[in-house]
């Protein structure tokens, strides 16, 4: 009768432990990813830089082109978020997120795919759309006119699980708005043109999963 060698037995035992270790690691990652599943709320703040670039600006009546200086500004955003996350596999998640910034009156809708890097750290992307309202200055003594902006939204972030319900996050987001055609007044002279707006922000915050 065939008698297995000691080396063969050792190899079988080693293979068995490797399989068990892999199953344990996968189960742990899945268990940690499961902590993110469900409805969550979050609050974040940080730093934001915006750029406004004018192009094809001209006097409306004479068609004379004007040179207008680009504008940049910075501020501290406040971002409120409501999201839902679904676990797709051992480490992968897919979520949806609605965010509102009351300071800039901006709403963002995004799809959020994520992946567990460790038992407590998740990386994620944000792919979505931004809607914002602004106003166009019409000169002294004239009421500003409202304007509405739409933007593509791209973000990259990391989430850290503090407890089963509480998490922290840090992310960077970029928004590129569609060109806005505007009409205004410069020293009582009517002008028109296009404005391109973009913004970049760095956000840190905390969240709670129900």
ChimeraX commands (.cxc) that place a marker at each C-alpha (Angstrom):
marker #1 position 0.00,0.00,0.00 radius 0.5
marker #1 position 1.20,3.53,-0.81 radius 0.5
marker #1 position 2.66,5.42,2.18 radius 0.5
marker #1 position 2.84,9.20,1.78 radius 0.5
marker #1 position 6.24,10.74,2.48 radius 0.5
marker #1 position 6.80,13.22,5.30 radius 0.5
marker #1 position 7.49,15.96,2.72 radius 0.5
marker #1 position 4.16,15.32,0.98 radius 0.5
marker #1 position 2.29,15.49,4.30 radius 0.5
marker #1 position 4.05,18.76,5.17 radius 0.5
marker #1 position 3.09,20.23,1.80 radius 0.5
marker #1 position -0.57,19.25,2.26 radius 0.5
marker #1 position -0.60,20.79,5.76 radius 0.5
marker #1 position 1.06,23.98,4.45 radius 0.5
marker #1 position -1.48,24.24,1.62 radius 0.5
marker #1 position -4.34,23.72,4.06 radius 0.5
marker #1 position -3.14,26.55,6.32 radius 0.5
marker #1 position -2.64,28.87,3.34 radius 0.5
marker #1 position -6.21,28.23,2.20 radius 0.5
marker #1 position -7.53,28.83,5.72 radius 0.5
marker #1 position -5.52,32.04,6.03 radius 0.5
marker #1 position -6.85,33.29,2.70 radius 0.5
marker #1 position -10.42,32.50,3.71 radius 0.5
marker #1 position -9.93,34.23,7.05 radius 0.5
marker #1 position -8.48,37.35,5.41 radius 0.5
marker #1 position -11.29,37.49,2.85 radius 0.5
marker #1 position -13.94,36.99,5.51 radius 0.5
marker #1 position -12.40,39.73,7.66 radius 0.5
marker #1 position -12.28,42.17,4.73 radius 0.5
marker #1 position -15.87,41.34,3.87 radius 0.5
marker #1 position -16.92,41.82,7.48 radius 0.5
marker #1 position -15.19,45.20,7.60 radius 0.5
marker #1 position -16.65,46.25,4.24 radius 0.5
marker #1 position -20.07,45.24,5.57 radius 0.5
marker #1 position -19.68,47.93,8.24 radius 0.5
marker #1 position -20.02,50.49,5.46 radius 0.5
marker #1 position -23.26,49.06,4.06 radius 0.5
marker #1 position -26.41,51.09,4.57 radius 0.5
marker #1 position -27.45,54.72,4.90 radius 0.5
marker #1 position -24.96,57.24,6.22 radius 0.5
marker #1 position -24.67,60.96,6.88 radius 0.5
marker #1 position -21.48,62.99,6.87 radius 0.5
marker #1 position -20.12,66.46,7.49 radius 0.5
marker #1 position -16.91,67.87,6.04 radius 0.5
marker #1 position -14.92,71.06,5.62 radius 0.5
marker #1 position -11.50,72.11,4.36 radius 0.5
marker #1 position -10.13,74.40,1.66 radius 0.5
marker #1 position -11.37,75.27,-1.83 radius 0.5
marker #1 position -9.74,77.15,-4.70 radius 0.5
marker #1 position -11.79,78.41,-7.63 radius 0.5
marker #1 position -10.85,79.88,-11.01 radius 0.5
marker #1 position -12.91,82.04,-13.38 radius 0.5
marker #1 position -11.62,82.57,-16.91 radius 0.5
marker #1 position -13.24,84.97,-19.36 radius 0.5
marker #1 position -13.17,84.50,-23.12 radius 0.5
marker #1 position -14.64,86.09,-26.22 radius 0.5
marker #1 position -15.76,89.17,-24.22 radius 0.5
marker #1 position -16.85,92.12,-26.38 radius 0.5
marker #1 position -18.89,95.30,-26.41 radius 0.5
marker #1 position -22.33,94.17,-27.46 radius 0.5
marker #1 position -23.14,97.07,-29.79 radius 0.5
marker #1 position -19.79,97.58,-31.53 radius 0.5
marker #1 position -18.49,93.99,-31.49 radius 0.5
marker #1 position -15.18,95.31,-30.07 radius 0.5
marker #1 position -13.29,92.64,-28.17 radius 0.5
marker #1 position -12.21,93.33,-24.59 radius 0.5
marker #1 position -9.38,91.92,-22.51 radius 0.5
marker #1 position -10.67,90.81,-19.10 radius 0.5
marker #1 position -8.42,89.52,-16.37 radius 0.5
marker #1 position -8.99,86.00,-15.04 radius 0.5
marker #1 position -10.18,85.75,-11.43 radius 0.5
marker #1 position -9.30,83.28,-8.67 radius 0.5
marker #1 position -10.66,82.99,-5.17 radius 0.5
marker #1 position -10.46,80.67,-2.20 radius 0.5
marker #1 position -12.66,79.80,0.74 radius 0.5
marker #1 position -13.68,77.30,3.37 radius 0.5
marker #1 position -16.47,74.99,2.16 radius 0.5
marker #1 position -19.03,73.23,4.32 radius 0.5
marker #1 position -20.31,69.97,2.85 radius 0.5
marker #1 position -23.30,68.01,4.15 radius 0.5
marker #1 position -23.75,64.53,2.72 radius 0.5
marker #1 position -26.34,61.76,2.62 radius 0.5
marker #1 position -25.34,58.44,1.09 radius 0.5
marker #1 position -26.06,54.78,0.68 radius 0.5
marker #1 position -23.46,52.01,0.25 radius 0.5
marker #1 position -23.89,48.42,-0.94 radius 0.5
marker #1 position -21.27,45.69,-0.48 radius 0.5
marker #1 position -20.55,43.92,-3.80 radius 0.5
marker #1 position -17.96,41.37,-2.77 radius 0.5
marker #1 position -15.16,40.59,-0.36 radius 0.5
marker #1 position -13.73,44.11,-0.49 radius 0.5
marker #1 position -15.67,46.08,-3.12 radius 0.5
marker #1 position -18.54,48.49,-2.50 radius 0.5
marker #1 position -20.72,50.74,-4.63 radius 0.5
marker #1 position -22.59,53.73,-3.30 radius 0.5
marker #1 position -24.50,56.87,-4.14 radius 0.5
marker #1 position -23.96,60.24,-2.47 radius 0.5
marker #1 position -25.89,63.52,-2.38 radius 0.5
marker #1 position -23.95,66.52,-1.07 radius 0.5
marker #1 position -24.97,70.10,-0.34 radius 0.5
marker #1 position -22.74,73.10,0.28 radius 0.5
marker #1 position -24.86,75.89,1.83 radius 0.5
marker #1 position -22.06,78.42,1.49 radius 0.5
marker #1 position -21.90,78.22,-2.31 radius 0.5
marker #1 position -25.46,76.90,-2.77 radius 0.5
marker #1 position -24.12,73.86,-4.59 radius 0.5
marker #1 position -25.59,70.36,-4.93 radius 0.5
marker #1 position -23.56,67.33,-6.03 radius 0.5
marker #1 position -24.78,63.87,-7.04 radius 0.5
marker #1 position -22.19,61.14,-7.42 radius 0.5
marker #1 position -21.63,57.41,-7.82 radius 0.5
marker #1 position -19.02,56.14,-5.36 radius 0.5
marker #1 position -17.18,52.87,-6.07 radius 0.5
marker #1 position -14.93,51.80,-3.20 radius 0.5
marker #1 position -12.39,49.15,-2.24 radius 0.5
marker #1 position -11.15,48.04,1.19 radius 0.5
marker #1 position -7.37,48.43,1.39 radius 0.5
marker #1 position -7.14,47.08,4.93 radius 0.5
marker #1 position -9.57,46.00,7.64 radius 0.5
marker #1 position -10.21,49.66,8.52 radius 0.5
marker #1 position -9.25,51.75,5.47 radius 0.5
marker #1 position -11.25,52.12,2.27 radius 0.5
marker #1 position -10.27,54.00,-0.88 radius 0.5
marker #1 position -12.98,55.38,-3.17 radius 0.5
marker #1 position -13.73,57.37,-6.30 radius 0.5
marker #1 position -16.49,59.94,-6.77 radius 0.5
marker #1 position -17.91,60.34,-10.27 radius 0.5
marker #1 position -20.81,62.69,-10.72 radius 0.5
marker #1 position -22.50,65.96,-11.52 radius 0.5
marker #1 position -22.71,69.33,-9.76 radius 0.5
marker #1 position -25.43,71.97,-9.94 radius 0.5
marker #1 position -24.83,75.47,-8.58 radius 0.5
marker #1 position -26.50,78.86,-8.67 radius 0.5
marker #1 position -24.65,82.15,-8.95 radius 0.5
marker #1 position -25.31,85.70,-10.14 radius 0.5
marker #1 position -23.92,88.02,-12.81 radius 0.5
marker #1 position -23.12,91.59,-11.74 radius 0.5
marker #1 position -24.91,94.12,-13.97 radius 0.5
marker #1 position -23.11,97.23,-12.76 radius 0.5
marker #1 position -23.86,99.98,-10.19 radius 0.5
marker #1 position -27.51,100.41,-9.33 radius 0.5
marker #1 position -28.63,97.42,-11.38 radius 0.5
marker #1 position -29.86,94.16,-9.89 radius 0.5
marker #1 position -27.64,91.15,-10.53 radius 0.5
marker #1 position -29.13,88.45,-12.73 radius 0.5
marker #1 position -29.18,84.79,-11.61 radius 0.5
marker #1 position -27.16,82.16,-13.44 radius 0.5
marker #1 position -27.12,78.38,-13.22 radius 0.5
marker #1 position -24.03,76.20,-13.59 radius 0.5
marker #1 position -23.53,72.50,-14.30 radius 0.5
marker #1 position -20.25,70.68,-13.79 radius 0.5
marker #1 position -18.59,67.31,-14.12 radius 0.5
marker #1 position -17.38,66.06,-10.75 radius 0.5
marker #1 position -14.37,63.84,-9.99 radius 0.5
marker #1 position -13.07,62.95,-6.54 radius 0.5
marker #1 position -10.61,60.61,-4.86 radius 0.5
marker #1 position -10.69,59.81,-1.16 radius 0.5
marker #1 position -10.04,57.48,1.74 radius 0.5
marker #1 position -12.33,56.45,4.58 radius 0.5
marker #1 position -11.23,55.15,7.99 radius 0.5
marker #1 position -13.53,53.08,10.22 radius 0.5
marker #1 position -13.35,54.24,13.84 radius 0.5
marker #1 position -16.23,52.07,15.09 radius 0.5
marker #1 position -19.01,50.05,13.46 radius 0.5
marker #1 position -20.98,53.27,12.97 radius 0.5
marker #1 position -18.48,56.15,12.98 radius 0.5
marker #1 position -15.94,56.86,10.23 radius 0.5
marker #1 position -13.61,59.64,9.15 radius 0.5
marker #1 position -12.74,60.61,5.58 radius 0.5
marker #1 position -10.38,62.78,3.56 radius 0.5
marker #1 position -10.73,63.55,-0.13 radius 0.5
marker #1 position -9.79,65.79,-3.03 radius 0.5
marker #1 position -12.42,66.87,-5.57 radius 0.5
marker #1 position -12.28,68.66,-8.91 radius 0.5
marker #1 position -15.21,70.37,-10.65 radius 0.5
marker #1 position -15.21,71.64,-14.23 radius 0.5
marker #1 position -18.28,73.73,-15.10 radius 0.5
marker #1 position -19.78,74.16,-18.53 radius 0.5
marker #1 position -19.11,77.56,-20.15 radius 0.5
marker #1 position -21.57,80.23,-19.07 radius 0.5
marker #1 position -22.70,82.78,-21.63 radius 0.5
marker #1 position -23.29,86.10,-19.85 radius 0.5
marker #1 position -24.41,89.66,-20.52 radius 0.5
marker #1 position -23.44,92.53,-18.22 radius 0.5
marker #1 position -22.46,96.19,-18.11 radius 0.5
marker #1 position -18.99,97.70,-17.89 radius 0.5
marker #1 position -19.08,101.41,-17.00 radius 0.5
marker #1 position -22.63,101.57,-18.43 radius 0.5
marker #1 position -21.47,99.87,-21.65 radius 0.5
marker #1 position -23.20,96.55,-22.41 radius 0.5
marker #1 position -20.82,93.60,-22.79 radius 0.5
marker #1 position -21.23,89.88,-23.40 radius 0.5
marker #1 position -19.02,86.82,-23.45 radius 0.5
marker #1 position -18.30,83.46,-21.89 radius 0.5
marker #1 position -17.01,82.48,-18.47 radius 0.5
marker #1 position -15.30,79.15,-17.67 radius 0.5
marker #1 position -15.33,78.11,-14.03 radius 0.5
marker #1 position -13.46,75.32,-12.26 radius 0.5
marker #1 position -12.76,74.47,-8.63 radius 0.5
marker #1 position -10.56,72.17,-6.56 radius 0.5
marker #1 position -11.14,71.35,-2.91 radius 0.5
marker #1 position -9.65,69.32,-0.09 radius 0.5
marker #1 position -12.20,67.99,2.40 radius 0.5
marker #1 position -11.85,66.20,5.74 radius 0.5
marker #1 position -14.78,65.13,7.86 radius 0.5
marker #1 position -16.65,62.54,9.87 radius 0.5
marker #1 position -19.70,60.41,9.17 radius 0.5
marker #1 position -22.16,58.10,10.85 radius 0.5
marker #1 position -23.72,54.94,9.42 radius 0.5
marker #1 position -27.21,53.94,10.55 radius 0.5
marker link #1:1,2 radius 0.2
marker link #1:2,3 radius 0.2
marker link #1:3,4 radius 0.2
marker link #1:4,5 radius 0.2
marker link #1:5,6 radius 0.2
marker link #1:6,7 radius 0.2
marker link #1:7,8 radius 0.2
marker link #1:8,9 radius 0.2
marker link #1:9,10 radius 0.2
marker link #1:10,11 radius 0.2
marker link #1:11,12 radius 0.2
marker link #1:12,13 radius 0.2
marker link #1:13,14 radius 0.2
marker link #1:14,15 radius 0.2
marker link #1:15,16 radius 0.2
marker link #1:16,17 radius 0.2
marker link #1:17,18 radius 0.2
marker link #1:18,19 radius 0.2
marker link #1:19,20 radius 0.2
marker link #1:20,21 radius 0.2
marker link #1:21,22 radius 0.2
marker link #1:22,23 radius 0.2
marker link #1:23,24 radius 0.2
marker link #1:24,25 radius 0.2
marker link #1:25,26 radius 0.2
marker link #1:26,27 radius 0.2
marker link #1:27,28 radius 0.2
marker link #1:28,29 radius 0.2
marker link #1:29,30 radius 0.2
marker link #1:30,31 radius 0.2
marker link #1:31,32 radius 0.2
marker link #1:32,33 radius 0.2
marker link #1:33,34 radius 0.2
marker link #1:34,35 radius 0.2
marker link #1:35,36 radius 0.2
marker link #1:36,37 radius 0.2
marker link #1:37,38 radius 0.2
marker link #1:38,39 radius 0.2
marker link #1:39,40 radius 0.2
marker link #1:40,41 radius 0.2
marker link #1:41,42 radius 0.2
marker link #1:42,43 radius 0.2
marker link #1:43,44 radius 0.2
marker link #1:44,45 radius 0.2
marker link #1:45,46 radius 0.2
marker link #1:46,47 radius 0.2
marker link #1:47,48 radius 0.2
marker link #1:48,49 radius 0.2
marker link #1:49,50 radius 0.2
marker link #1:50,51 radius 0.2
marker link #1:51,52 radius 0.2
marker link #1:52,53 radius 0.2
marker link #1:53,54 radius 0.2
marker link #1:54,55 radius 0.2
marker link #1:55,56 radius 0.2
marker link #1:56,57 radius 0.2
marker link #1:57,58 radius 0.2
marker link #1:58,59 radius 0.2
marker link #1:59,60 radius 0.2
marker link #1:60,61 radius 0.2
marker link #1:61,62 radius 0.2
marker link #1:62,63 radius 0.2
marker link #1:63,64 radius 0.2
marker link #1:64,65 radius 0.2
marker link #1:65,66 radius 0.2
marker link #1:66,67 radius 0.2
marker link #1:67,68 radius 0.2
marker link #1:68,69 radius 0.2
marker link #1:69,70 radius 0.2
marker link #1:70,71 radius 0.2
marker link #1:71,72 radius 0.2
marker link #1:72,73 radius 0.2
marker link #1:73,74 radius 0.2
marker link #1:74,75 radius 0.2
marker link #1:75,76 radius 0.2
marker link #1:76,77 radius 0.2
marker link #1:77,78 radius 0.2
marker link #1:78,79 radius 0.2
marker link #1:79,80 radius 0.2
marker link #1:80,81 radius 0.2
marker link #1:81,82 radius 0.2
marker link #1:82,83 radius 0.2
marker link #1:83,84 radius 0.2
marker link #1:84,85 radius 0.2
marker link #1:85,86 radius 0.2
marker link #1:86,87 radius 0.2
marker link #1:87,88 radius 0.2
marker link #1:88,89 radius 0.2
marker link #1:89,90 radius 0.2
marker link #1:90,91 radius 0.2
marker link #1:91,92 radius 0.2
marker link #1:92,93 radius 0.2
marker link #1:93,94 radius 0.2
marker link #1:94,95 radius 0.2
marker link #1:95,96 radius 0.2
marker link #1:96,97 radius 0.2
marker link #1:97,98 radius 0.2
marker link #1:98,99 radius 0.2
marker link #1:99,100 radius 0.2
marker link #1:100,101 radius 0.2
marker link #1:101,102 radius 0.2
marker link #1:102,103 radius 0.2
marker link #1:103,104 radius 0.2
marker link #1:104,105 radius 0.2
marker link #1:105,106 radius 0.2
marker link #1:106,107 radius 0.2
marker link #1:107,108 radius 0.2
marker link #1:108,109 radius 0.2
marker link #1:109,110 radius 0.2
marker link #1:110,111 radius 0.2
marker link #1:111,112 radius 0.2
marker link #1:112,113 radius 0.2
marker link #1:113,114 radius 0.2
marker link #1:114,115 radius 0.2
marker link #1:115,116 radius 0.2
marker link #1:116,117 radius 0.2
marker link #1:117,118 radius 0.2
marker link #1:118,119 radius 0.2
marker link #1:119,120 radius 0.2
marker link #1:120,121 radius 0.2
marker link #1:121,122 radius 0.2
marker link #1:122,123 radius 0.2
marker link #1:123,124 radius 0.2
marker link #1:124,125 radius 0.2
marker link #1:125,126 radius 0.2
marker link #1:126,127 radius 0.2
marker link #1:127,128 radius 0.2
marker link #1:128,129 radius 0.2
marker link #1:129,130 radius 0.2
marker link #1:130,131 radius 0.2
marker link #1:131,132 radius 0.2
marker link #1:132,133 radius 0.2
marker link #1:133,134 radius 0.2
marker link #1:134,135 radius 0.2
marker link #1:135,136 radius 0.2
marker link #1:136,137 radius 0.2
marker link #1:137,138 radius 0.2
marker link #1:138,139 radius 0.2
marker link #1:139,140 radius 0.2
marker link #1:140,141 radius 0.2
marker link #1:141,142 radius 0.2
marker link #1:142,143 radius 0.2
marker link #1:143,144 radius 0.2
marker link #1:144,145 radius 0.2
marker link #1:145,146 radius 0.2
marker link #1:146,147 radius 0.2
marker link #1:147,148 radius 0.2
marker link #1:148,149 radius 0.2
marker link #1:149,150 radius 0.2
marker link #1:150,151 radius 0.2
marker link #1:151,152 radius 0.2
marker link #1:152,153 radius 0.2
marker link #1:153,154 radius 0.2
marker link #1:154,155 radius 0.2
marker link #1:155,156 radius 0.2
marker link #1:156,157 radius 0.2
marker link #1:157,158 radius 0.2
marker link #1:158,159 radius 0.2
marker link #1:159,160 radius 0.2
marker link #1:160,161 radius 0.2
marker link #1:161,162 radius 0.2
marker link #1:162,163 radius 0.2
marker link #1:163,164 radius 0.2
marker link #1:164,165 radius 0.2
marker link #1:165,166 radius 0.2
marker link #1:166,167 radius 0.2
marker link #1:167,168 radius 0.2
marker link #1:168,169 radius 0.2
marker link #1:169,170 radius 0.2
marker link #1:170,171 radius 0.2
marker link #1:171,172 radius 0.2
marker link #1:172,173 radius 0.2
marker link #1:173,174 radius 0.2
marker link #1:174,175 radius 0.2
marker link #1:175,176 radius 0.2
marker link #1:176,177 radius 0.2
marker link #1:177,178 radius 0.2
marker link #1:178,179 radius 0.2
marker link #1:179,180 radius 0.2
marker link #1:180,181 radius 0.2
marker link #1:181,182 radius 0.2
marker link #1:182,183 radius 0.2
marker link #1:183,184 radius 0.2
marker link #1:184,185 radius 0.2
marker link #1:185,186 radius 0.2
marker link #1:186,187 radius 0.2
marker link #1:187,188 radius 0.2
marker link #1:188,189 radius 0.2
marker link #1:189,190 radius 0.2
marker link #1:190,191 radius 0.2
marker link #1:191,192 radius 0.2
marker link #1:192,193 radius 0.2
marker link #1:193,194 radius 0.2
marker link #1:194,195 radius 0.2
marker link #1:195,196 radius 0.2
marker link #1:196,197 radius 0.2
marker link #1:197,198 radius 0.2
marker link #1:198,199 radius 0.2
marker link #1:199,200 radius 0.2
marker link #1:200,201 radius 0.2
marker link #1:201,202 radius 0.2
marker link #1:202,203 radius 0.2
marker link #1:203,204 radius 0.2
marker link #1:204,205 radius 0.2
marker link #1:205,206 radius 0.2
marker link #1:206,207 radius 0.2
marker link #1:207,208 radius 0.2
marker link #1:208,209 radius 0.2
marker link #1:209,210 radius 0.2
view
